[in-house]
Every structure is written in C-alpha cells, then in structure tokens.
Amino acid sequence: MKMPLNNKDFFQSKDLSLCATLCCLGYQIITIDKQNSSKAIFCFIRDNQIEQIISDYWGHKLVVDPLAFFNFLKDNKSRIYEKTI
C-alpha cells in the first residue's frame, strides 16, 4: 500500500536556473504553481540525492551540458507563460 504524498515528498523552487539544472540531471517538473505568487514555483519529487545536488549547485560543483541547460531554461520559461484552457 502506497502512503499518501505530503509536502516532504516534494522539492519546490522559484529559481529557474536551479530547475533547469535539475532537469538536465534527469529530474522532471511535476507541477508549476503560477497562482499564489508573482513568480512560478516549480515542484519536483524529492529523493535521496536531490539535497546533495542542490548543495553542489550552490557550491559551484556541478557540470551539465550547456546546450541541454539552455534548452531546459527555454522550455521552463515557456511553461511558465503558456496559457491553459
């Protein structure tokens, strides 16, 4: 039996560059909350490695493919501004 998800099961960030980096490393954006803030909040499923990846991101210890990073950055921006019907 699966346990219901709660806020501890997710990582949320408003940092577009961090989110593009996570996408480059294989994480998928689960939702984008555009309702409660002037900035979008990206939501990822939390796992055992995400905290270390975030720490390495802020410590300038990660290397990602620059073209993939740029493409994810553009895609994520598009997802922020897309209209839903």
C-alpha positions in Angstrom: 0.0 0.0 0.0 1.4 3.4 -1.0 1.4 6.2 1.5 -0.2 9.5 0.5 2.2 12.2 -0.6 2.8 15.2 1.6 5.0 18.4 1.3 8.1 16.5 2.5 7.8 14.3 -0.7 8.5 17.3 -2.9 11.2 19.9 -3.5 9.9 23.3 -4.6 11.9 26.2 -6.0 11.4 29.6 -7.8 15.0 29.5 -9.1 14.7 29.0 -12.9 18.4 28.1 -13.3 18.3 25.5 -10.5 15.3 24.0 -12.0 16.9 23.8 -15.5 19.9 22.1 -13.8 17.7 19.6 -12.1 16.1 18.8 -15.5 19.5 18.3 -17.0 20.2 15.8 -14.3 17.1 13.8 -15.1 14.5 15.3 -12.7 11.1 16.1 -14.1 8.9 19.0 -13.1 5.8 17.6 -11.6 3.8 20.9 -11.4 4.3 24.6 -11.8 2.3 26.7 -9.4 1.6 30.1 -11.1 -1.3 31.1 -8.9 -0.1 32.3 -5.5 3.0 34.2 -6.3 4.4 36.7 -8.7 7.0 34.1 -9.6 6.3 30.5 -10.6 7.1 27.7 -8.2 8.5 24.5 -9.8 7.8 21.2 -8.0 10.0 18.1 -8.2 9.7 14.7 -6.5 12.2 14.6 -3.6 14.6 11.7 -3.5 17.7 10.8 -1.5 20.1 12.6 -3.9 18.3 15.9 -4.6 19.6 17.7 -1.4 23.2 16.9 -2.3 22.6 18.0 -5.9 21.2 21.3 -4.7 24.1 21.8 -2.3 26.6 21.0 -5.2 24.7 23.5 -7.4 25.1 26.3 -4.9 28.7 25.3 -4.3 29.5 25.5 -8.0 30.4 21.8 -8.1 28.1 20.6 -10.9 28.8 20.3 -14.6 25.9 20.0 -17.1 25.7 20.0 -20.8 25.4 23.7 -21.8 23.1 23.1 -24.7 20.7 20.9 -22.6 20.7 23.6 -19.9 19.8 26.3 -22.4 17.0 24.2 -23.9 15.6 23.3 -20.5 15.8 27.0 -19.5 13.8 28.0 -22.6 11.3 25.1 -22.1 10.7 26.0 -18.5 10.2 29.7 -19.3 7.7 28.7 -22.0 5.8 26.5 -19.5 5.5 29.5 -17.1 3.9 31.7 -19.7 1.8 29.2 -21.6 -2.0 29.6 -21.4 -4.1 26.7 -20.2 -7.6 26.3 -21.4 
